[in-house]
Amino acid sequence: MRTTLVVLLLLAAALPAAAQAPGAPATGFRGEFIANFRTVQDKYLALANAIPQDKYTWRPGTGVRSVAEALLHVASAQYLYGAPLGVKAPPGFDPKSFEISTTDKSTIIAALRAAFAAMDAAVLALPAASADNPVKFFGQTYTTRSLLLMETDHNAEHLGQLIAYARVNGVVPPWSMGGS
């Protein structure tokens, strides 16, 4: 009983720290977005590392993105969604050809890391009261909050796609090892 109580107290003490991403604002939409964003980022990077290099060219059918293309699409999207927030794409970046620019696993993981870091930094640099600020995206006006919600949705969609790709190829997502 005493051991159970100690474990419960330790877990309770850890919850606020776990809910707040390191370096993220403590409250508000930026902190909530960054906490979610970093969790999803960690899953992408773990999955990208778990998928063998020889599966990076695998695709479920003709005309459908390969593993490499899907991962590069996600990296590219960080620059696309981040542009209205001040994210700058790397020199020479061409969104039209980026998805098919490489199938090299280490290059793709580095590209993901750089793109996620750029989006992370841009969101952390936003003023605390910027959630309702207007931003232009594809010729339409959105709030900063709605743009980040769209970005979150996009990341979730492709994470699901890549989880399916991984499982079809016998790769279990690292965060679900021992689970289903």
C-alpha positions in Angstrom: 0.0 0.0 0.0 2.8 2.4 0.9 4.6 1.7 -2.3 1.5 2.3 -4.3 1.0 5.6 -2.5 4.5 6.7 -3.3 4.2 5.7 -6.9 0.9 7.6 -7.2 2.4 10.7 -5.5 5.4 10.6 -7.9 3.0 10.3 -10.9 0.9 13.2 -9.7 3.9 15.4 -9.2 5.1 14.6 -12.7 1.8 15.4 -14.5 2.1 19.1 -14.6 5.7 18.8 -15.8 4.7 16.3 -18.5 1.8 18.5 -19.6 4.1 21.5 -20.2 6.6 21.0 -23.0 10.2 22.1 -22.1 10.8 25.7 -23.3 7.1 26.2 -24.2 4.9 28.9 -22.7 3.2 27.7 -19.6 -0.3 28.7 -20.7 -2.3 29.7 -23.7 -2.7 28.3 -27.2 1.0 28.4 -28.0 1.9 26.2 -25.0 -0.9 23.8 -25.9 0.1 23.7 -29.5 3.8 23.2 -28.8 3.1 20.4 -26.3 1.0 18.5 -29.0 3.4 19.4 -31.8 6.4 18.0 -29.9 4.6 14.8 -29.1 3.7 14.4 -32.8 7.2 15.4 -33.8 8.7 12.7 -31.5 6.4 10.1 -33.1 7.4 11.1 -36.6 11.1 10.9 -35.8 10.8 7.6 -33.9 8.8 6.1 -36.8 11.2 7.5 -39.4 14.1 5.9 -37.5 12.3 2.6 -37.1 11.4 2.1 -40.7 14.4 0.4 -42.5 16.1 2.3 -45.3 15.0 -0.3 -47.9 11.3 0.5 -47.1 11.7 4.3 -47.8 10.8 3.7 -51.5 7.8 1.5 -50.6 4.4 2.8 -51.7 1.0 1.2 -51.4 0.2 1.7 -55.1 1.0 3.7 -58.2 0.5 7.4 -57.8 0.5 7.2 -54.0 3.3 8.8 -51.9 6.2 6.5 -50.8 7.4 6.4 -47.3 10.2 8.9 -48.2 7.7 11.2 -50.1 5.2 11.2 -47.2 7.9 12.1 -44.7 9.3 14.8 -47.0 5.7 16.1 -47.5 5.4 16.5 -43.8 8.7 18.4 -43.6 7.6 20.6 -46.5 4.3 21.3 -44.8 6.0 22.8 -41.8 7.4 25.5 -44.1 4.1 26.0 -45.9 2.0 26.3 -42.7 4.7 28.2 -41.0 5.3 30.8 -43.7 2.5 33.1 -42.4 4.1 32.9 -39.0 7.6 33.8 -40.2 9.1 30.4 -40.9 11.7 30.6 -43.6 12.4 27.6 -45.8 16.0 26.7 -46.3 18.0 28.3 -49.2 17.2 26.5 -52.5 14.0 24.9 -51.1 11.5 24.1 -53.9 8.2 22.8 -52.5 7.3 21.3 -55.9 10.3 19.0 -56.0 11.2 18.6 -52.3 9.0 15.5 -51.8 10.9 13.6 -54.4 14.3 15.1 -53.7 15.8 12.1 -51.9 15.1 8.6 -50.5 18.0 8.7 -48.1 16.8 8.0 -44.6 19.4 10.1 -42.7 18.8 13.1 -45.1 15.0 12.8 -44.6 15.3 12.6 -40.8 17.6 15.7 -40.8 15.1 17.5 -43.0 12.2 16.6 -40.6 14.2 17.8 -37.6 15.1 21.1 -39.3 11.5 21.7 -40.4 10.0 20.8 -37.0 12.6 23.1 -35.3 11.7 26.0 -37.6 8.0 25.7 -36.9 8.6 25.2 -33.2 10.7 28.4 -33.0 8.2 30.4 -35.0 5.3 29.5 -32.7 7.4 30.2 -29.6 8.2 33.6 -31.0 4.6 34.5 -31.5 3.2 37.1 -29.0 1.1 35.5 -26.3 -2.0 37.3 -27.4 -1.7 36.4 -31.1 -4.2 33.5 -31.2 -6.9 35.7 -32.9 -4.5 37.7 -35.1 -5.3 37.4 -38.8 -3.0 35.5 -41.2 -3.2 34.9 -44.9 -3.0 31.3 -46.1 -3.7 30.3 -49.7 -5.4 33.6 -50.3 -7.8 33.3 -47.4 -7.7 35.0 -44.0 -7.6 32.8 -40.9 -6.6 33.4 -37.3 -3.3 32.2 -36.1 -5.1 29.6 -33.9 -7.1 28.2 -36.9 -3.9 28.0 -39.0 -2.1 26.0 -36.3 -5.2 23.8 -35.9 -5.1 23.0 -39.6 -1.3 22.3 -39.3 -2.0 19.9 -36.4 -4.7 18.2 -38.4 -2.4 17.8 -41.4 0.4 16.3 -39.2 -2.1 13.9 -37.7 -3.4 12.8 -41.1 0.1 11.9 -42.3 1.2 10.3 -39.1 -1.7 7.9 -39.5 -0.7 7.3 -43.1 2.8 6.5 -42.1 1.7 4.3 -39.2 -0.3 2.2 -41.7 2.7 2.1 -44.1 5.0 1.0 -41.3 2.6 -1.8 -40.1 2.1 -3.1 -43.6 5.8 -3.4 -43.7 6.1 -5.2 -40.4 7.3 -2.2 -38.4 5.6 -1.6 -35.1 5.5 2.1 -34.1 8.1 2.4 -31.3 5.7 4.1 -28.9 3.2 1.2 -29.1 5.7 -1.6 -28.5 4.2 -4.2 -26.3 0.8 -2.8 -27.1 -1.5 -3.3 -30.1 
